[in-house]
Amino acid sequence: MHELWMKCLFEFIGTAILVLFGDGVVASTVLKKSKGENGGWVVITFAWGLAVMLGVFIAGPYSGAHLNPAVTLGLAAAGTFSWSMVVPYIVAQMLGGFVGAVLVYLYYKDHYDATDDPSAKLGTFCTVPAIRNYGRNLFCEIVGTFVLVFVILTLSVDSNIPEVGMGALGAFPVAMLIVALGMSLGGTTGYAINPARDLAPRLAHAVLPIRGKGTNDWAYSWVPVLGPIVGCFLAAGLYCLIFC
């Protein structure tokens, strides 16, 4: 039990750091009067890659650094992670995502107050599609998560590291994977590919006293949850078809 607690603790910390730096760069580039305002998509995608890298550095040696319910489910479905640990990992990841988002709000509180656009504020917490087309948006999230989980699985095939996850790949390869996903496949939906970085911060947005925050866009919130779940199981299925 102590070992599981430690694994979950590092999943929590790693995910919180991931969201703090990932949502933090979005806040820096879109909120008013920030020195990083208008930094652009390249800045966001690189910083998100580095955000994941930092989370992997922290959690990799202890939990395998899943930092994403879709990764946890995909690894379990592929037989490389115990199903008995899935729920504790996901709970830790969701709590970490929530805390990370709260920290972003506290850090940029003055800039949230200086920003009038509610959609910009929402975008610092969770994803919003560039063009709202639920079917296409779902497809994009499925494909993005499929690539993420399948690459993680295939790069871990010959590894003898006991804790399989993003940490098994090393921090730098997974950072480059996230940057590539953002630059190539992120333009449609903002590449959530992780319910802990989308649903958990969206919940934080709902409860925080953000001035003029507007809607939480619950009508879209199911897409960055269902898409990653479907994508991770498809990746696990292909992995098992090839390697099992």
Steps between C-alpha positions, in 0.01 A plus 500: 500500500786737580654432158170575322463818704844617390425425136174693517668788682749541217226467238323783683811719520610426143157578357471818707835621364397403145182708523667787686753549220270393215201713591746760625645559155150541358422756770826678426424531129128587504436703816526877485805690626710184522857539377442186294180630337462397134785252528324273252441133431867401469570630851198311634591169337864514609408594856243220516771255395728636771211485749459130435877454520506658846217275615688197368821606674311514830276194477688268263724324754213439741176443308599465134364851436167424334366849589196426283199270555513405131859378538408304814200337331695428181787335686258292706310391188831402338591286800799708611336652809286349775127570480490509881701823491299677230244675721754628759722632221213677326375656825852630571531639147165678513581655837838609368339659195255688720770631734724598211220706346426671831868596528491652150202713602667618820821577315331702222214641710574864409510412131171311517350814651649712219359273227144558377467203261335206683599252227866598542471434872336161440773410252762531773330215684376261234473449126257671264468387136611737227193398296219336698414177322445237768552202272822637351617629838450154649687340211793738553522419870483128423781520245722721718465272801545190286836635380606595853419163658616287207837675488541454877418130469722432201799686640469295818496161329862410571524684829560308822400797715249363756279809500367543148371843404624821349791484744618180332573697184714762663400862547641641176338260251158545657543879500571492127198272449273755669649788300450308175141415592428865578657640187361238261167395650414768754353767275147362496415433865802617697609135544364425846590127467478484879186528718712603800617813313155583367215379722679564830598860412152556354359405840744744660376770262144421609566546872759778506378860550633622166370846414290492182588140422189414302402144410690179576395362158366174643344431160849430366655352815420137409713514182843530671397219736341247265750560219808414709327195647412363156842588362690327779304176459552502124874547557506215748307280259745560216795450732363165616423397144861561398702412808291273723 
